[in-house]
């Protein structure tokens, strides 16, 4: 086990399988004091192949235990993406004695010479997800004229007293309802003439969030958009804010909003059944991009998940727009609990470089800078003497960029080394608050009090040797820069 953990690019604390291919997170659910992470898994190779559901559990969203494969292909097809819920009141009839888990997933059937067929199926577990029984009535939902009909996200809608299914159907989202998870009735469609349609719509999620500082609640619909070579960014995730009445989703406006401005956050969904006393909406995504996912460096395994994040809604003062805010879950703060290096109250003058030694395999960096008059404020993560990732901020443009062309191999993709950019909203342009989570092969950025995020893979030989801070074309007041590590 230790030998596997130390192979190149293997993360220390992001979840990755010990061997073989992983993509979309599936069936995120909390039950009996465990966070369950199911995921698309190919157990016979390190590229995409016949899909199974892998399985891992965690007590703290940081340390994960990989378990046996949960769901295998059957006569209805391979096991594509879906969700899991706790059937607390035995609406399904699967749990006569005590509550249990129900997985709702897409069965993907390919028969030579015929179009692929995607239907929705069920499985249930009475032993905390360790073993599963397929429902004998599978599939429970079939539509003849939709070849792309997949990725069911199911939740209990308390106001209407029924289960809701949010399903991707090519270029729209279909809504279905059910009293028992077995019989489904079509409610509505969403997506015509709204949003970004540059790729197939996938992996939807729908949930309510409270607007920060208010009692106002809004519904948020996440929709991932698959890769299309005509567009520069590959696969990514958009979201809509609006109202849901138990039958149809109505967006507040027609704006296209992106959940993450990096290239490596896709197919993310939120956990079901987080206790009300906790109250968080916790989200995890696949940390890759379909443009190059099958080709990134690998050593017998390929793919990992993002850090777990708490999602919220914030109304921007500048224009009243509602945007998602996301922060690493608080449990990560107990993991990165040791101050490895710290610099405070420092004026970064034009051309001056401040070097922070921090030879670490994983770390969190928190930077607070103000009075940014410099044309460019920069942070360089030196992985070793030759490899580095550069993060730059322009106060004039109110734009942050991440440059990874020198961060390790990138010849597997023409697009991988191109700069990643994002405009910042909801913060003063002359102040930058930045939080960086770094692991063996990833850099995750959180800015503007969580209203902007950028997730990026990198493939250096080492995680970090030192960090350089600099300013060009003026000065910037560094309030503090703290590097946190594990104990």
N, C-alpha and C positions, 0 to 999 in steps of 0.2 A: 504493500500500500504506500509506503513512504517513497519508494522508487517512482511510482506513478505520479505522486503529488509533485515531485520535483522536475517533471518533464517540462520542456520549454513551453512558455506561455500559459501554463496551467494556473488559474487564479487561486489565490489563497482563501478568499472568502465569498466571491461570487459563485453561485452554483454552476458546476459543469459535471457531466457524467464521467465516470472513471474511464470508460471506453466508448467509442463509436459516436454517431451523429445525434445531435439534438437541435430542435427548433422550437416552435411556438409553446409557451406555457399553456397548460390546460388544467381545468378542474381545480383552480385555486380555491381552497376552502379551509376554514378553521373548525376543528372538531376535537373534543376531548383533550384540550390543551396542546394540540399540535397544529402547526401550519402544514397543510398538504400542498405539495407542488407536483402535479402531473405534467407531462410534457410530451411533445412529439419526439419519437425515438426510433432510430433504425439500429437494431442490435447486431446487424451483420456487416456494418461498414461505416466509414467516416464521411460519407456523402449521403444526400437525401435518398431514401429508398422506401420499401414497404413500411408504412407507419404503424407503430405500436404506441401505447401510452407507458412511458417510463414513470417512475414514482420516487419522490424524496420527501422527507419530513424534517421539520425544524421546530425547536422550542422558542427561538429568538430571531428568526429571519436572517441570521448570519451564518450559523453553523448548521449544515444540512447533512442528513444521513440518507444515502441512496439505498432504496429498497428494491425488491424484485419487480420485474415488469408487471404492470397492473392489468393491461388489456392487450390481447393478441388478436390478429386478424381472424376472421371467421367466414362463414358462407355468405355473409352480407358485404364483405369487403375488408379493406384495411381500416385502421382506426385513426381517422382524422381528428381535427381539433374539436373542442367542446368545453363543457363546464361540469362542475359538481356542486351539489347542494345537500344540506341536511334535511331530511324529511322528518321534521319534529313531530308531526301529528299523524303520521302513517297515511297520508293521502294516497300513496301509491299501493298500499296493501302489502308492501315488501317487509314491513317491520312490525309484526304483531306484538313484540315484547318491549322493545326500546328503540329510540331513534337510530337511524343509520344514514349512510351516504348513498346518494344516487348520482351516477355519472350519465350525462346526456352528451352524446358525441355523434359525429358524422361517420357513417359507414360509406366507404368509397370503393365501389365495385367496378372493376375493369374486366370486360370479356372481349377477347380478340375479335376484331372486325365490327365491334359495336361501340357507340358512345359510352363514356364512363357514366355511371349512375351514382348520385349522392343522396343518401337518405339519412334520417335521424334515428338513433337507437339508444337503448338504455342498458345500464348494468347497475347492480347494487351490491353493497358490502355491509355485512353485519359485524365485522371485526376491525373497525377503524381503518378501513381501506387496505388491509393486508391481503385479502382475497376477494374476488369479485365473481358474481354470477350474472351472465347475460339474461336479459328479459326474454322469455320464450316467445313473446309477441313482436319481437323486432322484425323490421323497423317500425317505429311508431308514427313516422311522418314521411310521406313521399309525395313529391310533386313531379309530374311527368315531363313538363316542358322547361325545366330549369336545370341545365347541366352543372352550373356552379350554384350549389345550394348547401351551405355548410357553416360550420363553426357556431353551433348554438350556445348562446349565453342565457342561462335560465336563472330566474330569481322569483321569490314569492312577493306578490304585490298585495300588501296588507289592505289597502283601501278597497280593492275589488274582490279580495278573498280568492285569488287564483294565482296559478303559476303563469309567468310570462316567459316567452322564448323570443330572443332577439337573434335573427338569423341573416347571414349574408347570402344574397341572391344575385350574384353577378355584378350589377351596378346599382343595386338598391338594397335596402334592409327590410326584411319581412318581420312582422310582429304576429306571434301566435299566443293563444291562451289555453290553459288546461286546468281542470280541477284535480287531476291525479297523476300528471306527468306522462300519461299513456295516450290519452285522446286529445288531439290538438285542433283548435279552431283558428282559422286565419282572421286577424283583426285589421291589419292595415299595412301599407307600404310607405317607405320613406326613401328619398334620394333623387328622384327625377328633377333635373334642372337645378340642383343645389350641390355644393361641395366640389371636390376635386375628383375627376373621373379618369385620370391618366393611367389607371390600372384596375385590375379586378378588386372589388371590395371584399374585405375579409375581416374575421375576428372582431365582431362588434361587441360592445359592452354598453349597458345603460344603467345609470344609478343617480340618486339624488345627492347633492352637495349643498351645504349651507354657505352662503356668502359671508366672508370674513367680516366680523364686527357687526353683523345683523342677525335677525331671525329669519331672513328670507332664504327660501330653499328653491333651487333650480335643478332640473334634470340635465345630465350630461351624457351625450352619446359619442362613444369612441368608434372610429371606423379606420381600420388599417387599409392601405392601398398598395397593391402589389407592384412589382417592378415593371417598368416599360422603358425599353432602350431609348425612346425618343426624349425622355426627360433625364435631367442630370443627377437627381438625387437617389434614384433607385426606390426601394420600398420604404414607406414611412406611414405615420399615423396622424389623421386629422380628427378634430372633434367639433361637436355642435352643442350649444347651450340653449335650452328651451323648456318646454312643459310636456309632461306625459300624463294622460288621464286614465291609464289602464288599458287603452286601446290604440292610441296613436300618439306619435311624437310630433310636436310643433316647435320648430326652431324660432328663436327670437329674431334672428337676422340671417342673411345669406352669405356671411363672410366665411372664407376658408381660413381655419386656424390649425396650426401644426402643434402637436403635443411636445415635440422634441426637435431641435434644430441640428442635431447631429445625424450621422448616417446610420447609426447602429442601435436604434431603438425601434423594434417592430413587434406587432402582434400582441401587444401588452393588454392584459385584462386585470380586473380587481378580484380580491378575495371575497368569497361568499361567507356569510354567517360569522363575521367578526362580532363579538358580543357588544350589546348596546352600551355596557359600562366602558368599553374601550372607545367605540364610536368612530374609529378611523376608517377611511377608505384607502386600503393598501393595494398597491399596484406593482406588478413585475412584468417585464417584457423580455423578449428574446434579444440578445445583444449581437445583432448582425444585420446584414442587408442582403436581399436576394440577388443583388447585382453580382456579388462575389462570395456569397456564403459557402458554396461548395468548394471554393478554391483558397480560402485563407490557410495560413500555415497550420499544420496539424501533426500530431504525433500519436496516432491511434484513436484520438477523440477529436471532435470538432463542434464548437458552439458552447455558449454559456448564457446565463441570465443576467439582467441588470440588477443593480442594487434594489432592494424593496424600497418603495417610496410611498409617502402619504400624500394624497391628492386633496386639494381644496379649491375654492373659488374666491377670486378677489376682483373687486370693481376698481378699475384704474381711475385715479383722480383726474388725469389729463383728458380723458375722453368718455369716461363712464362705461367703457367696455368691460365685460366680464371675461376673465381669463383663468385658466387652470393654473394653480400654483402647486408645485411639488417639492417636497423635502425628503431627504433620506430618512427612513424611519429612525426613531430615537434610539432603538437598540444598537444602531451602528455607533452611536456615541459612547456606549459602554465597551465596544470592541476597540475603538481608537481612543484610548483613555490616557495615554502617556504623552506628555509634551516632549517631543524629540528635539525641537528647535523653535526659537521664537525671536522675532525682531519687532521692536516697537518704536514709534515716534521718530521716523527717519524721513528726511527729505531726499527724494530721488531726483537728482539734478540731471540735466541734459548730458547724456553720455555716461553717467555713473552706473556701475553695476554693483549690486549687493548680492553676494554669494552666500548661500545657506547650505552647509554640508548636511546631508541626510541620506545615508546609505540604507535604504529601506526596501523591502520586498512588497510592501503595501503601506499606504498612508492616507491621511486626510490633511488637506491644506486649507486654511481659512485666511483670506486676505481682505483687509479693509483699507481702502485708499480714498482720499478726498482731495479737494482743491486740485483736481487733475487739469493742469493747463498744458501738459505735454501733448504733442501730436500723437504720440503712441506710448502707452504703458504696456510693458511686456513681462511675461513670466516664461522662463525656459525650464522645462523639466529635463534635466540631463540624465538620460538612462545610463550612458557610459561616456567615454571620451569622444565617441563619434556619433552616437545616436541621441536625438533629442526631439521633444515635442514643444512647440512654441504657441503660446496663447497671447494674443494682442488685443488691446482695447483702445478704441478711438472715441474720445469724449465728444469731438466735433460731430462725428457720424453716429454716435451712440450705438456703436457696433462692436461686437466681439468676434474674433476669428480664432480658429484652431488649425494649426499647420502640422501635418504629420508626415510630410514627404521624407523627413530625415529620421523617422522614429523606428526604422526597421524595414523589413521586406514589404514591398508593395507592387512587385512586378506581376502579381496575379490578377491585377485589375487596372485598367486605364483610368478609372474614376477614383480609386481609393486615395491617391495622394493629393487630389485637388483640395484646396482650402474649404473649410466649413465656416459659414458666417451666420450670425444672428443679430438682429436689431433688438435693443433692450427697451422695454416699456416699464412704466411704473416706478422709475427711479430717477433721481437727479443725474444729469449727464456727467457732472464733474465728480461723482462719487461712484466707486465700484466696490461692491461686496460680493465676493466670490468664494464659493466652496468647491473644492476639488476632491473627488474620491479616486484614488489611483490603485490599480491592482496590476498583476503581471502583464496583462494584455489589454488594459482598458483605462480610459480617463473619462470620468463623468463630471460635468460642470453644472452648478446650480447658482443662478444669479438673480439679482433684483428681487430679493426676498422670496425666491422660489418661482417667480413669474416667467422665468426663462430657463431652459435646460438644454444641454448638449451632451450627447452620449457618443463616444468614439472609441473604436478599437485601435490599438497600436500593437506592434509586434517587435519590441526591442529585446536585446539579449538579457538585459537586466531592467528592473523597474525604475530605480533611481539611484544616482550617486550624489547629486546636488541640485539645488534650485537657484536660478539667477533671476533677480528682479532688476528691471531697468526702465529708464524713461528716455524718450527721444523727442527733441523739438520743444523743450520746456520742462517744467517740474511737476512733481506729484508728491503729495504728502502721504506717506505710508503711516497709517494709524497703527496697524499691526499685521504681522504675517506669522501664523502659528502652524507648525507641522506636528500632527498628532500621529502616534504609532501605537501598536499593540504593546501590552505589558510584556 
